[in-house]
């Protein structure tokens, strides 16, 4: 299995679909330029059109521990609507 590694802190072990591409770059502007160049080359060389509306960048960083959501946390959210079936509040 191929692993994608960004030096010192990030490793992606898998991609979910056959047509997924994981392009790791810093900063985001470089990633955008790289994807634009790949898109132009793919269209010119093999008539492959990259669906830009389905392409996205994702800021990846270390996950912080935020703890568990408590009942008092939920009550503090002050939801405005109630489910007519069970009176459970929701946003």
DSSP file (Angstrom, degrees, kcal/mol; ACC not computed):
  #  RESIDUE AA STRUCTURE BP1 BP2  ACC     N-H-->O    O-->H-N    N-H-->O    O-->H-N    TCO  KAPPA ALPHA  PHI   PSI    X-CA   Y-CA   Z-CA
    1    1 A X              0   0    0      0, 0.0     2,-0.3     0, 0.0    13,-0.1   0.000 360.0 360.0 360.0 131.6    0.0    0.0    0.0
    2    2 A X        -     0   0    0     11,-0.0     2,-0.4     2,-0.0     0, 0.0  -0.622 360.0-154.6 -80.2 137.2    1.3    3.4   -1.0
    3    3 A X        -     0   0    0     -2,-0.3     2,-0.6    11,-0.0    10,-0.2  -0.924   6.9-143.3-113.6 139.4    1.4    6.0    1.8
    4    4 A X  E     -A   12   0A   0      8,-2.1     8,-2.7    -2,-0.4     2,-0.5  -0.892  24.2-171.6-100.4 124.0    1.3    9.7    1.2
    5    5 A X  E     -A   11   0A   0     -2,-0.6     2,-0.6     6,-0.2     6,-0.2  -0.968  21.2-161.7-127.0 127.5    3.5   11.6    3.7
    6    6 A X  E >>  -A   10   0A   0      4,-2.2     4,-1.8    -2,-0.5     3,-1.6  -0.935  51.4 -93.3 -98.7 123.3    3.9   15.3    4.4
    7    7 A X  T 34 S-     0   0    0     -2,-0.6    -1,-0.1     1,-0.2     4,-0.0   0.028  95.4  -1.3 -47.6 136.3    7.2   15.6    6.2
    8    8 A X  T 34 S+     0   0    0      1,-0.2    -1,-0.2     2,-0.0    -3,-0.0   0.102 134.5  22.8  80.1 -17.1    7.2   15.6   10.0
    9    9 A X  T <4 S+     0   0    0     -3,-1.6     2,-0.4     1,-0.3    -2,-0.2   0.596  98.0  65.4-156.0  -6.6    3.5   15.3   10.8
   10   10 A X  E  <  +A    6   0A   0     -4,-1.8    -4,-2.2     2,-0.0     2,-0.4  -0.983  37.5 170.1-135.3 135.2    1.0   13.8    8.3
   11   11 A X  E     -A    5   0A   0     -2,-0.4     2,-0.6    -6,-0.2    -6,-0.2  -0.980  14.2-161.1-140.2 127.6    0.5   10.4    6.8
   12   12 A X  E     -A    4   0A   0     -8,-2.7    -8,-2.1    -2,-0.4     3,-0.1  -0.944   4.0-172.0-107.2 122.1   -2.5    9.3    4.7
   13   13 A X        +     0   0    0     -2,-0.6     2,-0.3     1,-0.2    -1,-0.1   0.765  62.6   3.9 -86.7 -26.7   -2.8    5.5    4.5
   14   14 A X        -     0   0    0    -10,-0.1     2,-0.4   -13,-0.1    -1,-0.2  -0.995  52.3-138.9-156.1 158.6   -5.6    5.2    2.0
   15   15 A X        -     0   0    0     -2,-0.3     7,-0.0    -3,-0.1     5,-0.0  -0.911  23.8-135.6-115.3 150.0   -7.9    6.9   -0.4
   16   16 A X  S    S+     0   0    0     -2,-0.4     2,-0.3     3,-0.0    -1,-0.1   0.752  77.1  41.3 -84.0 -25.6  -11.5    5.7   -0.6
   17   17 A X  S >  S-     0   0    0      1,-0.1     3,-1.5     0, 0.0    -2,-0.0  -0.874  76.5-119.2-128.5 156.6  -12.2    5.6   -4.4
   18   18 A X  T 3  S+     0   0    0     -2,-0.3    -1,-0.1     1,-0.3    -2,-0.0   0.852 114.8  47.1 -60.0 -36.2  -10.3    4.5   -7.5
   19   19 A X  T 3  S+     0   0    0      2,-0.0    -1,-0.3    -3,-0.0     2,-0.2   0.315  86.3 115.8 -94.0  10.4  -10.4    8.0   -9.0
   20   20 A X    <   -     0   0    0     -3,-1.5     2,-0.4     2,-0.0    -5,-0.1  -0.496  45.5-164.6 -74.5 146.8   -9.3    9.9   -5.8
   21   21 A X        -     0   0    0     -2,-0.2     2,-0.7     2,-0.0    -2,-0.0  -0.997   8.5-153.7-131.6 130.6   -6.1   11.7   -5.9
   22   22 A X        -     0   0    0     -2,-0.4     2,-0.7     2,-0.0   -10,-0.0  -0.900  15.3-179.6-105.4 109.5   -4.3   12.9   -2.8
   23   23 A X        -     0   0    0     -2,-0.7     2,-0.6     2,-0.0    12,-0.1  -0.923   9.4-162.1-112.3 110.1   -2.1   15.9   -3.5
   24   24 A X        +     0   0    0     -2,-0.7     2,-0.3   -19,-0.1   -19,-0.1  -0.817  23.9 150.8 -97.8 122.0   -0.3   17.2   -0.5
   25   25 A X        -     0   0    0     -2,-0.6     2,-0.4   -19,-0.0     6,-0.1  -0.989  36.4-119.9-146.3 152.4    1.1   20.7   -0.7
   26   26 A X  S    S+     0   0    0     -2,-0.3     2,-0.1     2,-0.0    -2,-0.0  -0.991  86.6  28.4-130.0 135.5    1.9   23.7    1.5
   27   27 A X  S >> S-     0   0    0     -2,-0.4     4,-1.4     3,-0.0     3,-0.6   0.686  81.5-123.0 -82.1-174.6    0.7   26.4    1.2
   28   28 A X  H 3> S+     0   0    0      1,-0.2     4,-2.4     2,-0.2     5,-0.2   0.828 109.6  61.0 -61.9 -33.6   -2.9   26.2   -0.2
   29   29 A X  H 3> S+     0   0    0      1,-0.2     4,-2.3     2,-0.2    -1,-0.2   0.890 103.3  50.7 -62.8 -37.4   -2.0   28.5   -3.2
   30   30 A X  H <> S+     0   0    0     -3,-0.6     4,-2.4     2,-0.2    -1,-0.2   0.900 109.3  50.9 -65.6 -40.4    0.6   26.0   -4.3
   31   31 A X  H  X S+     0   0    0     -4,-1.4     4,-2.5     2,-0.2    -2,-0.2   0.901 110.5  49.5 -62.5 -41.6   -1.9   23.2   -4.2
   32   32 A X  H  X S+     0   0    0     -4,-2.4     4,-2.2     2,-0.2    -2,-0.2   0.919 111.8  47.5 -64.8 -44.3   -4.4   25.2   -6.2
   33   33 A X  H  X S+     0   0    0     -4,-2.3     4,-2.2     1,-0.2    -2,-0.2   0.899 112.3  50.8 -62.5 -40.7   -1.7   26.0   -8.9
   34   34 A X  H  X S+     0   0    0     -4,-2.4     4,-2.4     2,-0.2    -2,-0.2   0.918 110.5  47.6 -65.1 -44.4   -0.7   22.3   -9.0
   35   35 A X  H  X S+     0   0    0     -4,-2.5     4,-2.6     2,-0.2    -1,-0.2   0.887 110.8  52.3 -65.4 -38.4   -4.3   21.1   -9.5
   36   36 A X  H  X S+     0   0    0     -4,-2.2     4,-2.4     2,-0.2    -1,-0.2   0.910 110.8  47.7 -62.3 -41.7   -4.8   23.7  -12.2
   37   37 A X  H  X S+     0   0    0     -4,-2.2     4,-2.5     2,-0.2    -2,-0.2   0.903 112.4  48.6 -66.2 -41.5   -1.7   22.5  -14.0
   38   38 A X  H  X S+     0   0    0     -4,-2.4     4,-2.8     2,-0.2     5,-0.2   0.915 111.6  50.6 -63.8 -42.9   -2.7   18.9  -13.7
   39   39 A X  H  X S+     0   0    0     -4,-2.6     4,-2.1     2,-0.2    -2,-0.2   0.929 111.9  46.3 -61.2 -46.8   -6.2   19.7  -15.0
   40   40 A X  H  X S+     0   0    0     -4,-2.4     4,-2.2     1,-0.2    -2,-0.2   0.918 115.3  46.8 -62.7 -44.2   -4.8   21.6  -18.0
   41   41 A X  H  X S+     0   0    0     -4,-2.5     4,-3.0     2,-0.2     5,-0.4   0.891 111.0  51.4 -65.7 -40.3   -2.3   18.8  -18.8
   42   42 A X  H  X S+     0   0    0     -4,-2.8     6,-2.0     1,-0.2     4,-1.9   0.902 112.1  46.7 -64.3 -40.7   -5.0   16.0  -18.4
   43   43 A X  H  X S+     0   0    0     -4,-2.1     4,-0.9     4,-0.3    -1,-0.2   0.915 118.0  42.1 -68.0 -41.5   -7.3   17.8  -20.8
   44   44 A X  H  < S+     0   0    0     -4,-2.2    -2,-0.2    -5,-0.2    -1,-0.2   0.916 122.5  36.1 -71.1 -44.4   -4.6   18.4  -23.4
   45   45 A X  H  < S+     0   0    0     -4,-3.0    -3,-0.2    -5,-0.2    -2,-0.2   0.876 137.9   8.1 -83.6 -39.3   -2.8   15.1  -23.2
   46   46 A X  H  < S-     0   0    0     -4,-1.9    -3,-0.2    -5,-0.4    -2,-0.1   0.215  94.2-113.4-131.2  15.0   -5.6   12.5  -22.7
   47   47 A X     <  +     0   0    0     -4,-0.9     2,-0.5    -5,-0.3    -4,-0.3   0.838  63.2 153.0  53.6  37.4   -8.8   14.5  -23.1
   48   48 A X        -     0   0    0     -6,-2.0     2,-0.6    -9,-0.1    -1,-0.2  -0.868  32.8-154.1 -99.0 124.4   -9.7   14.0  -19.4
   49   49 A X        -     0   0    0     -2,-0.5     2,-0.5    -3,-0.1    -9,-0.1  -0.878   7.9-144.0-100.9 122.0  -11.8   16.7  -17.8
   50   50 A X        -     0   0    0     -2,-0.6     2,-1.3   -11,-0.2     3,-0.1  -0.738  20.3-124.8 -84.1 126.7  -11.4   17.1  -14.1
   51   51 A X    >   -     0   0    0     -2,-0.5     3,-1.6     1,-0.2     4,-0.4  -0.576  27.1-172.3 -73.8  95.4  -14.7   18.0  -12.5
   52   52 A X  G >  S+     0   0    0     -2,-1.3     3,-1.3     1,-0.3    -1,-0.2   0.842  80.6  61.9 -61.3 -34.3  -13.7   21.2  -10.7
   53   53 A X  G 3  S+     0   0    0      1,-0.3    -1,-0.3    -3,-0.1    -2,-0.1   0.683 108.3  44.3 -67.4 -15.0  -17.1   21.4   -8.9
   54   54 A X  G <  S+     0   0    0     -3,-1.6     2,-0.3     2,-0.0    -1,-0.3   0.383  97.4  92.1-105.8   1.1  -16.2   18.1   -7.2
   55   55 A X    <   +     0   0    0     -3,-1.3     2,-0.3    -4,-0.4    -5,-0.0  -0.750  52.0 165.9 -97.2 143.1  -12.6   19.0   -6.4
   56   56 A X        -     0   0    0     -2,-0.3     2,-0.3     2,-0.0    -3,-0.0  -0.988  31.4-127.4-151.9 159.7  -11.7   20.5   -3.1
   57   57 A X        -     0   0    0     -2,-0.3     2,-0.4     2,-0.0   -29,-0.0  -0.788  21.0-157.1-104.1 153.6   -8.9   21.3   -0.8
   58   58 A X        -     0   0    0     -2,-0.3     2,-0.6     2,-0.0    -2,-0.0  -0.984  13.8-136.8-136.8 124.6   -8.8   20.3    2.8
   59   59 A X        -     0   0    0     -2,-0.4     2,-0.5     2,-0.0    -2,-0.0  -0.699  27.1-163.5 -78.7 119.1   -6.8   21.9    5.6
   60   60 A X        +     0   0    0     -2,-0.6     2,-0.3     3,-0.0    -2,-0.0  -0.901  20.2 150.3-109.9 131.1   -5.4   19.0    7.6
   61   61 A X        -     0   0    0     -2,-0.5     2,-0.1     3,-0.0     3,-0.0  -0.938  52.5 -65.8-149.3 170.6   -4.0   19.5   11.1
   62   62 A X        -     0   0    0     -2,-0.3     2,-0.4     1,-0.1   -52,-0.0  -0.369  54.5-118.3 -61.9 134.1   -3.6   17.7   14.4
   63   63 A X        -     0   0    0     -2,-0.1     2,-0.3     1,-0.0    -1,-0.1  -0.605  26.2-142.6 -77.1 130.0   -6.9   16.9   16.0
   64   64 A X        -     0   0    0     -2,-0.4     2,-0.6     1,-0.0    -1,-0.0  -0.695  18.7-113.4 -92.1 145.7   -7.3   18.5   19.4
   65   65 A X        +     0   0    0     -2,-0.3    -1,-0.0     1,-0.2    -2,-0.0  -0.680  36.6 172.7 -77.5 117.2   -9.0   16.7   22.2
   66   66 A X        -     0   0    0     -2,-0.6    -1,-0.2     1,-0.3    -2,-0.0   0.383  36.6-132.9-106.9   2.2  -12.3   18.6   22.9
   67   67 A X        -     0   0    0      2,-0.1    -1,-0.3     0, 0.0     2,-0.3  -0.192  39.1 -40.8  79.1-171.8  -13.7   16.2   25.4
   68   68 A X        -     0   0    0      1,-0.0     2,-0.5    -2,-0.0     0, 0.0  -0.635  53.7-115.3 -93.9 149.3  -17.2   14.7   25.6
   69   69 A X        -     0   0    0     -2,-0.3     2,-0.2     4,-0.0    -2,-0.1  -0.734  36.2-156.8 -81.8 126.3  -20.4   16.6   25.0
   70   70 A X     >  -     0   0    0     -2,-0.5     4,-1.8     1,-0.1     5,-0.1  -0.548  29.1-109.3-100.3 167.7  -22.4   16.7   28.2
   71   71 A X  H  > S+     0   0    0      1,-0.2     4,-2.4     2,-0.2     5,-0.2   0.877 121.5  53.5 -62.7 -37.2  -26.1   17.1   28.7
   72   72 A X  H  > S+     0   0    0      2,-0.2     4,-1.9     1,-0.2    -1,-0.2   0.845 104.2  56.1 -68.4 -31.9  -25.5   20.6   30.2
   73   73 A X  H  > S+     0   0    0      2,-0.2     4,-0.6     1,-0.2    -1,-0.2   0.923 110.2  45.5 -60.4 -43.4  -23.5   21.5   27.0
   74   74 A X  H >< S+     0   0    0     -4,-1.8     3,-1.1     1,-0.2     4,-0.3   0.908 111.0  51.8 -68.3 -42.3  -26.5   20.6   24.9
   75   75 A X  H >< S+     0   0    0     -4,-2.4     3,-1.3     1,-0.3    -1,-0.2   0.859 104.4  58.4 -62.0 -34.6  -28.9   22.5   27.2
   76   76 A X  H 3< S+     0   0    0     -4,-1.9    -1,-0.3     1,-0.3    -2,-0.2   0.676  90.0  72.4 -69.5 -16.9  -26.7   25.6   26.9
   77   77 A X  T << S-     0   0    0     -3,-1.1    -1,-0.3    -4,-0.6    -2,-0.2   0.678  91.2-147.9 -73.5 -16.0  -27.1   25.5   23.1
   78   78 A X    <   -     0   0    0     -3,-1.3    -3,-0.1    -4,-0.3    -2,-0.1   0.923  12.9-153.4  51.2  59.2  -30.7   26.7   23.6
   79   79 A X        -     0   0    0     -5,-0.3    12,-0.2     1,-0.1    -1,-0.1  -0.333   5.7-150.3 -63.3 144.5  -32.2   25.0   20.6
   80   80 A X        +     0   0    0     10,-0.3     2,-0.3     9,-0.1    11,-0.1   0.612  68.3  62.9 -95.6 -15.0  -35.3   26.8   19.3
   81   81 A X  E     -B   90   0B   0      9,-1.7     9,-2.2     0, 0.0     2,-0.4  -0.851  61.3-152.5-119.4 149.3  -37.4   23.9   17.8
   82   82 A X  E     -B   89   0B   0     -2,-0.3     2,-0.3     7,-0.2     7,-0.2  -0.950  26.2-115.2-118.8 139.6  -39.0   20.8   19.4
   83   83 A X     >  -     0   0    0      5,-2.2     4,-2.6    -2,-0.4     3,-0.2  -0.567  21.4-142.9 -66.8 126.8  -39.7   17.5   17.7
   84   84 A X  T  4 S+     0   0    0     -2,-0.3    -1,-0.2     1,-0.2    -2,-0.0   0.736  97.0  52.0 -67.3 -19.1  -43.5   17.2   17.6
   85   85 A X  T  4 S+     0   0    0      3,-0.1    -1,-0.2     1,-0.1    -2,-0.0   0.821 132.2   4.2 -85.6 -32.4  -43.2   13.4   18.2
   86   86 A X  T  4 S-     0   0    0     -3,-0.2    -2,-0.2     2,-0.1     3,-0.1   0.402  88.5-119.2-136.3   1.1  -40.9   13.4   21.2
   87   87 A X     <  +     0   0    0     -4,-2.6     2,-0.4     1,-0.2    -3,-0.1   0.692  58.2 154.0  63.3  20.4  -40.3   17.0   22.3
   88   88 A X        -     0   0    0     -5,-0.1    -5,-2.2     1,-0.1    -1,-0.2  -0.669  43.3-124.2 -77.1 130.0  -36.6   16.6   21.7
   89   89 A X  E     +B   82   0B   0     -2,-0.4     2,-0.3    -7,-0.2    -7,-0.2  -0.433  34.2 173.7 -75.5 150.6  -35.0   20.0   21.0
   90   90 A X  E      B   81   0B   0     -9,-2.2    -9,-1.7    -2,-0.1   -10,-0.3  -0.976 360.0 360.0-150.4 161.0  -33.0   20.6   17.8
   91   91 A X              0   0    0     -2,-0.3    -9,-0.1   -12,-0.2    -2,-0.0   0.494 360.0 360.0 -65.9 360.0  -31.4   23.6   16.0
